[in-house]
Amino acid sequence: MLSRIAGALVPVLGRLSVTCEVAGPVAPGSIVAANHSSLADPGVVLAALRRLGTEPVVMATAGLWRVPVLGGVLRAGGHIPVHRGTARAAAALDSAAAALAAGRVVLIYGEGGLPKRQDSGDAQPGAFRTGLARLAAASGAPVVPLGQCGARRLSSGSAAKQLAGFATAPLRRPALHVHLAAPLHLEGDVAQATAAAHHAVTAAWHAAERHLSGDLRPAGRAADRAA
């Protein structure tokens, strides 16, 4: 349901385009690792993945499960709450590993939170936490790096600015782009795997940024879909 909602709403708010280095849906049992820049980008990412035929399980902060309506949608979809900073945080990785073993695609944000910036500009991903590397090591799942750019044009800044951004987005319809890189297997210890994942997601983000800037020189896009 969450992916269907995003797929219907995001094209109203902005002009979403998607490129990927491997055609078709993300392979079952894969981890999609995305950069996190805005409250709006989960919707952008879900809409892009749905366009490619993938509806993932999302790992997200547990506080969202307390939001009326949204919490019910998250529970119904089997999404995974992350109780950050508590003894229950590790249980989220166990749930994610079980979802991967069942053939689901799991969406995780390596940064584990939003950047503390007020401007609407994009910037490359911040430092990653170790959860992504630990999940990949425990499950053996491939990681699909995903870079998204433009979501801060929908929502960023203070609470008032974010509300105004969403309210005016259907008139402005800013350009949004999501780029999926080729899957990879993380190797080495947790620190090395975390660094490799950060490097791959940053490269995917740069590809998305180049697309929005009009520099389409990078090769390797097996699919290019816009609406």
N, C-alpha and C positions, 0 to 999 in steps of 0.2 A: 504493500500500500504506500509506503514512504517513497519508493522509487516512482510509482505512478503519479503521486502528488507532485513530486519534483519535476517529472517529465512534462506535466501539464502547465505548471506555474512558471518555470524558468524561461521558456520562450516568450511569455508575456512580459517579463521583466527586462529581458536583454536578448541580444543576438548571439546565440551560442554556436560555436563551431568546435569540431572535434577532429583530431588527427591521431593516428596510432601507427606504430611500427609493425604490428602484427594484426592482420585483418581478422574480423569476427569477434565473437564474445570472448571475454577473459576465460581462460581454462578453469574448469571446476577445481576446487581445492587450492586456489591461488590467493595470495595476499596482495591487495592493492595498497600501496603506500603513497599517500598524497601529502602535499604541502597545505598548511592551514593558515589562511590570511584574514578571514572574515567570517562573521556569523552566517553569511550567505553562501560560502563556498561548499558546505556539505550538499546543499540543494543543487548547485551547479555540477558538482562531481556526480551525484546520483543521476541527474538528468543525462549527463554525457554517457555514463556507463549503461543506462537503460537504452540509449540510442544504439549502443553496440550489442544489445541483447543480454546485458548482465545486470542482475539485481542483487547487490551484495548485502551481507550482514554488516552493520556498522558498529564499530567500537566508539563509544562516546561517553562524555562525562555523565556520571550517575544523576546529577541534578536535573537533567532533562527529563528523567522519568517522573519527576514531581510536577511537571508542567501539565496543566489540564489539556485534555485531548491528545497532545503530542505524546504524553507518557503512555496512553493507551495504544497509540499507533506503534510506538516503539516496542511495547510488550507483545502486541499481536504479531509483529514482524520477526520476533526472535532476535532483535538487536541486543547488543551486549553492553551493559552499564559498567563503567570503570570508576571505582571508588578510589580516586587518587588520594594518596597520603594516608591510607588506612590499611589495616591488615587484610582487608578484602580485595585489595588491588590485584594481587596475584591470581585471584579466582577468575578475573576477566580473561587472562591468558589461557587458563584451562578451558573456559567456555569457547574461546576463539579456536583453540586447537581441536576441540570436539566438532565445531562447525566445519572446519577445514576437512577433517576426516570424513564428514558426512557429504562432502562434495560441494559445500557452499564456498562462495568467494567472500573474503573478509576484507573490509575497508578499515584501515588504521591510519591515524595521523601521527607521524613520527615525532613531531615537535611536542605533542601532548598538550597544546594550548595555543591561544592566539597571541600574536605580537602586541606589545604595549605601545602602539603608535596611534596617532589621531588622524594622520593624513590619509588621503585616498589612494596614494601611490602603491605600486607593488614593489616588493623586495624579495630577494632570494630567501629560501627557507632558513629558519633559525636552527640552532643546535637540536639534534635528535636525542630523545630519551632512549633507553635500552630495550623497551618493551618490544619493538619491532624485531630486533635481532634475536631476542630470547624466544619470541613466538616462532620465527623462522627456524631456529635451531631445534626447538622442541617438536615441531611438526614436519620439518623437512620440506615445507611448501616453497614453491617459487615465489619471488616477489616481483610485482609489476609496478615500476615507478610511474607515478602520475604527477604531472605538473599542471596546475591551473593558474590562470592569470585573468584579471579583470573583475573578480568578485568584489574587491574593495570599492569598485565604482558603484556597486549596488548598495553596499552597507559598510560603513567605517566611521570612526570618530566617536563622539559622545552619543549618549542614548538618543538625544533629540535629533542629531544629525543622521543617525541610523534610521530612525523612523521616517525622517524626511527623505532619505535616500530610497527606501522601499516605496514610499508614496509617489515619488516622482519618476521612479524607474520605468513604468509603462510608457511615459512620454519620452524619456531620454533614450531608453533601450540601449544601454552601453554594450559594447562588444565584449564577449567572454570567450575564452578559449581553454580547452583541456587537451593535453597531449599525453598519450600513453606510450611509454617506451617498451622495448622488448623485455620479456621476463628474464630474471637472473636468479641464481642461487647464491645466497650470502655465505661467505667462507671465513675461516679464522675465528678468533675469540670474539667475545661480545663487543669489545671496543672496536676491533677491526671491521666486524660486520656492520656495526652502527655507522662507522665512517663511510663504508662502501655504500650503504643505503642512502645516506645523506648526499653523497656525491651523485648517485644515480637520480634521485628525486630533484636535486638542484639542476642537473642537466636537462631533465624533462621540463622543469619550470622555465629554463632559458629557452627551450624550443617553443613553449607556449607564448612566452614574451616576444620572441622574434616573429611569431605568427601575427600577433596583434600589432606589432610595429610595421608590418608589411614586408619584413625580410624573410622571404620564403625559400632561401637558398638551401637550408639543410635537407639532405636526402633521407630516404628510408621510410617515407610515410606510405604505408600500404593502404591506408584509407583516409579520406578527407571528406567530412560531412558537415554541412552547415545548414542553418535555418534562421 
